[in-house]
């Protein structure tokens, strides 16, 4: 039994070392793929139909090492709030 407990403790420690800390939703950033998965749409639909909407949350684009702008990221809470504006009022 002591060997089992030791093994369990070592496995638990190994798993804990590999788990990333949870980012609070207020600070989480989503890419197009994550938004598409959340909305059950294709990435093309999000990129071409939703993101260009004037009231869709504005993208955050971090600078790259080459001086350009990185891929669009969106604040998760802003995207979620945008979606909820379109919830039926029944």
N, C-alpha and C positions, 0 to 999 in steps of 0.2 A: 504494500500500500504506500509506503514511503517513496518508493521508486516512481509510482504513478503520480503522486503529488508533485514530486520534483519535475517530472516530465511536463505535467500540466502547467506548473509555474514557469518553466522555461519556454513553453509554447506561448503562454499568455504574454510573457515579456517580449518575445519575438514579434508577435502580432501587434502589440502596443507600439513597438519601434517603427512599424511600417504604416500605421494608420496616421493619416494626415489630420491635423486639428480641424474641427468643423469651423467654417467661416460663417459668421452670423449673416443671415439673409439680407440685412440692411447694407452689408458691404460686399455681397457676392456679385461677381461680374459674369454675365452670360455672353457667349458668342452666338452666331447665327444658328449653329447646329443645336445648341442647347435650347434656344428659343423654339426652333422647329420641333424638337422632340417634345417639349412641354406643350406646345399647341397642337401636336399631332398633324403637322404640315410638313411639306418638303422644305429644304433649305432655300430652294429657288423661290417658292411662294413667299417666304419671309423676306428674302433679300429684294425681290422684285415687286411684291404687292404691298407688304406691310411696312417695311422700313422706310420706304419713300413717303408714307403718309405724313402730312404736315404735323399731326399731333403725336406721332410715334416718338418715343424717347430718343434723344440725340445720342449718337455714338461717342464713346471715348476711344481715342486712338493714341496709343503711347508712341513716343519716338523710337525709331530703330537705330541701330548702330551706323547704318548707311545714311542717316539724316532724313529718311522718309518717315512715313506714318504707318504704324502697325495695323493689324486687322481690327475691325470694329468690335468693341465690347460694349455691353449695355448693362446698366445697373438693374439687377434682377427685380428689385422692389418697384422700380419705375415701369418696367415691362409688365409686371403683374398688375400694377395699378391701371395701366393703359388697357389691358385686357378686360379688367373688371368694369371699365366704363361702358363696355358693350354688353354687359349682362342684361338679359331680359328682365323687365320690371314686373312680371306677372305676380 
